[in-house]
Amino acid sequence: MKLTSFRVFQEEIPLTQPFTISYHTTESTTLHFVEWQTDTGHHGWGSASPGQRVTGETDEACNAALQAMSALQGEDVRHLPRLLRYLETEFPKAPAARAAVDMALHDLLARRLDIPLTDMLGRCHNSLPTSITLGLRSIEETLAEAKEKVGNGFSVLKVKLGQDLEFDLELLQRLRAELPQEILLRVDPNQGYDLQALQALLAKFDELRLEFVEQPMPVSETEQLRSLPLEQRQQLVLDESLQSPQDALRYGFQDPLCGGFNIKLMKCGGLGPARQIANLAQQTERTLMWGCNDESRLSLAAALHQALACPNTRYLDLDGDLDLVRDPAQGGYAIEKGAMIPLDQPGLGITVP
């Protein structure tokens, strides 16, 4: 089952509306796609959406790395672990590009076995609810958007915070007052808080009935979280601070800084490294959240298949395609009443025209 044909292309996709977090506003995203074919007639798809502000990987660097990964031509996809080690060794600074080729190889192998990828990986869950994200807007605009999302069947909202603590607390109090009691709220300041602001938010954690607080402080200040009581650290999920299995050991093993990890394929380099982080999380009793950038449903399907194959997965935040004006990929999964359900098709179940 040798790799014979390799294709790479990219598209800049506008968002349906500008999306703002604590340090950045996005109006469009560039999606990179890769297709591998084999001498057996099978093919597999992958997609990358690099996040320069998190990993330093530009679109230009991602594309160059993808082109260079054509060196895998002639290799046997059944030797998957060795091929993944090659990608990690040769392209350490191109995690999104690695993720795209990694998922294409996984897709190929599962298609060859004629089973969904999550079954090849060892399915633990059949479906899980995903949160849907509310970007930084005015309180009235955010309330209106939240009610619209709830009306569309979503029961878990992730609220972006981080520009002003007083505003954030007022917003959360309004959301709690005006949304149904059963709606779950998780919050993400995107590194926008200092330690004092974080402590003020955590003091309201139970009153606001929050699920968790994601990446409250800058990566450079992660170690300051050690000054918090262990109980409060358990209310945190690390995102930008968690880019590798080494970070998982550093922050989740002895004297852990958080209760959970947010794994993003674009940060860590694909399904292979994601499994390493997930295995460490299981050993250290960290819960898992699976997140995304603005991405194609192709890469979201890959994250979903892996998430459902990890026993300590508790949270999904895989809504990155819902703000795209268009997506070249189709299929992969369905969303029913906010729950993500992979299609019962071989591999990722994705088609790309």
C-alpha positions, 0 to 999 in steps of 0.5 A: 500500500505505497504512497504514489500521488500527492496533491496540495492546494489552499483556499482563503475562506472569508468568515461569515462575520469578523470574530474577535478574541482578547488579542486579535480579530479575524475576518478570513482564514487560509485552509490548506488541503492535502490528498495522498493516493496509493497504488491500491487505489485508495486516497486520504485527505488532510487539512491544515489551518496554522495559527501563527500567534500560537505556534509561529507557523505562517501560511507560507511556511505551512505550504512549503512544509507540505510541498516538502512532505512529498518525500514520503512518496513510495513509502508504505502507509501501513508503516504509519508510526515510522512515518509519523516519527519522520514528520516530527523529526524533519518538520518540528516547526510546522505542526499544522502541516504535519497534522494535515499529512498525519490525518491523511495517512490515518484516513488512508489506512482506515479506508483500506480497513473499511472502518471509521477511523475512530474504530481503528483507534479504539472507540470509547464514545459514540458522540459528545456535545460540542460547545459553540463559541461566542466572540467578543462583542457588546453585551446585548449582541452576545446575549442575542447570539447566545439565545440564537445558538441555544435556539439552534439546539446547542446546550454548551456555550464557550464565552470569550473574555479577557479584555475587561474583567468588569465587563466580563463579570457583567456579561456572565451574570446576564447570560446566567440570568437570561439563559435556561438553567441547563445551559452550560457555560465555559469561558476563555480569556485567551491569555487576557488576564493577569493573576489578580483578574483570574482570582477575581473570576475564580471567586465567582466560579461557583456562583456563575456555574462555570464548567472551567476557565480556559487559558486565562493568562499569557503563556509566559506567565503560566508558572504563576498558576502555581500560586493558586490553591489546587482546587482552583487549578482544577478549574483551569484548562490549558490551551496555548500553554499546551503544545506538546507531550513535553508541556503535558508532562510539565504542567499536568504531572507533579503539582499540576497547574490545571484540571484539563488539557485542550488538545488542538491538532494544529498545535501539537502536529496531528493525531499521533502527538495528540495520542501521546498527550491524551495518554499522559493526561489519562495517567495523570487524571487530567480531563481532555478537551478537543479544540480548534482554530477556524478550520475545515470540517475535514480537520475537525472530523479528524479531531472528533474521531481521535477524541471519541477514541480517548476514555478521558475525553470530556469536552469538545469545542469543534465548531471551527467550520460554522463561521466559514462562508464555504468549506471545500470538504463535506461529510465527516460527521453530523451535529444533532442537538449540539452533539457531534456524531461521526458518520459510519463511513470508512476513514474520516468519511470526508469527500473533497470535490 
